[in-house]
C-alpha cells in the first residue's frame, strides 16, 4: 500500500543494518508506525538524516508491506520547532510516552493535534509542568481512558474544591486523607478539567497523580524519561 503526503513526526530512531534507520513515527491518519529509512546513515546522507530529526512536522511518502513501512521521501511541512536544553528532555518524554502507551496502527488524529500543540507550547516557553499535565490528560482521553475529574467515584457527587481525593486507575476519584502522598485537592482536579493551571503545589500533586495513572497503564512499568528528567533537574 502506498501512503502519500502523510503528516508525521519522528518519535525515535535507531540504527538498522549498515546504512539505515528504524523509525517510530506518529502519523496523522495511521497512528504510530514503524518505518525503515534506507540509506540515511553515512557521510553522504547528512541532509536526508537531518530531515528526520525529532520535533519536525514532515510530509512522508511510505510504502507499506507487512508490519513495517519503507520511507520513500520526507519533506518538512514547516519550520522546525526549536526545543533545546532541558526542554528537549521534556520533548523526549513526550515521545517515549506516545511510544509506550500508543499501539501501532491505531489512528488517533486528535492525538496528533495535541502532540503538535504541545511542541509549540514548549517552544514558546510555556511552563513545562502544566504543558505536560495537559498533554497527559489529552493523551489518555484519546486512548479511551478519559479521566473523570469532576465527580467522585463512590457516589457520583461533585468534587469539593477543599476536599482531598486519590485517583484509582480504572475507577476514578475516591476521598482521601490530605496527608497521603498521592492525595490531590479537589481544586487542583477541577482546574485540570477546566484547563486552568493550578498553583505550584497543585501542579506537583497532579504530577504525582498522573505518574501513578501512567504507571498503571504501563502495567506497573516505568518510563526511562522519568529518571532522566529527575537527574537533569536535580543537577540543574
Residue pairs with C-beta under 8 A, 6 or more apart in sequence:
1 63
1 64
1 65
2 61
2 62
2 63
2 64
3 29
3 30
3 60
3 61
3 62
3 63
3 64
3 69
4 61
5 59
5 60
5 61
6 27
6 28
6 29
6 30
6 59
6 60
6 61
6 62
7 27
7 28
7 57
7 58
7 59
7 60
7 77
7 112
8 25
8 26
8 27
8 28
8 33
8 57
8 58
8 59
8 60
8 74
9 25
9 26
9 54
9 55
9 56
9 57
9 58
9 112
9 115
9 116
10 23
10 24
10 25
10 52
10 53
10 54
10 56
10 58
11 23
11 24
11 25
11 26
11 32
11 54
11 95
11 98
11 99
12 23
12 24
12 54
12 95
12 96
12 99
13 21
13 22
13 23
13 24
13 37
13 52
14 21
14 22
15 21
15 22
15 41
16 22
16 36
18 41
19 38
19 39
19 40
19 41
19 42
19 45
20 36
20 37
20 38
20 39
20 40
20 41
21 36
21 37
21 40
21 41
21 49
21 52
22 34
22 35
22 36
22 37
22 68
23 34
23 35
23 36
23 37
23 52
23 71
24 32
24 33
24 34
24 35
24 95
24 99
25 32
25 33
25 34
25 35
25 60
26 32
26 98
26 102
26 111
26 112
26 115
27 33
27 60
27 112
28 109
28 112
29 107
29 109
30 105
30 107
31 102
31 103
31 104
31 105
31 106
31 107
31 108
31 111
32 98
32 99
32 102
32 103
32 104
32 105
32 106
33 62
33 69
33 104
33 105
34 67
34 68
34 69
34 104
35 60
35 62
35 68
35 69
35 70
35 71
36 68
36 69
36 70
36 71
37 48
37 52
37 71
37 74
38 70
38 71
39 45
39 48
40 48
40 49
40 52
41 49
48 74
51 58
51 74
51 75
51 76
52 58
52 74
53 80
54 91
54 92
54 95
55 80
55 81
55 83
55 91
55 119
56 76
56 80
56 81
57 76
57 77
57 78
57 81
57 116
58 74
58 75
58 76
58 77
59 74
59 75
59 76
59 77
60 71
60 72
60 73
60 74
61 71
61 72
61 73
61 74
62 69
62 70
62 71
62 72
63 69
63 70
63 72
64 70
67 104
81 119
81 120
81 122
81 123
82 123
83 90
83 91
83 119
83 122
83 123
86 128
86 232
86 233
86 236
87 122
87 123
87 125
87 128
89 225
89 228
89 229
89 232
90 122
90 128
90 131
90 132
90 229
91 119
91 122
92 225
92 228
93 132
93 223
93 225
93 226
93 228
93 229
94 115
94 118
94 119
94 132
94 135
96 223
96 224
96 225
97 135
97 136
97 139
97 214
97 223
97 225
98 111
98 115
98 139
100 218
100 221
100 223
101 139
101 143
101 214
101 217
101 218
102 108
102 111
102 139
102 143
108 142
108 143
110 138
110 141
110 142
111 138
111 139
111 142
111 143
114 135
114 138
114 139
114 142
115 135
118 131
118 132
118 134
118 135
121 131
122 128
122 131
127 197
129 203
129 207
130 197
130 203
132 207
132 210
133 192
133 203
133 206
133 207
133 210
134 195
136 210
136 213
136 214
137 147
137 192
137 210
140 146
140 147
140 213
140 217
141 147
145 217
147 167
147 192
147 213
148 172
148 173
149 159
149 173
149 189
149 190
149 192
149 193
150 158
150 159
150 189
150 190
150 193
151 157
151 158
151 159
151 172
151 173
152 158
152 159
152 165
152 172
152 173
152 174
152 175
153 168
153 171
153 172
153 173
153 174
154 174
154 175
159 165
159 173
159 186
159 189
159 190
160 186
161 185
161 186
161 187
161 190
162 185
162 186
162 187
163 175
163 185
163 186
164 175
164 176
164 177
164 178
164 180
164 183
164 184
164 185
164 186
165 173
165 174
165 175
165 176
165 183
165 184
165 185
165 186
165 189
166 173
166 174
166 176
166 180
166 182
166 183
166 184
166 209
167 173
167 182
167 184
167 209
167 212
167 213
168 174
169 212
169 213
169 216
169 217
170 216
173 189
176 182
176 183
176 184
177 183
178 185
181 208
182 208
182 209
182 212
183 205
184 202
184 205
184 206
184 208
184 209
185 202
185 205
187 198
187 202
188 198
188 202
188 203
188 205
188 206
189 206
191 197
191 198
191 202
192 198
192 206
197 203
198 206
211 226
214 223
215 221
215 222
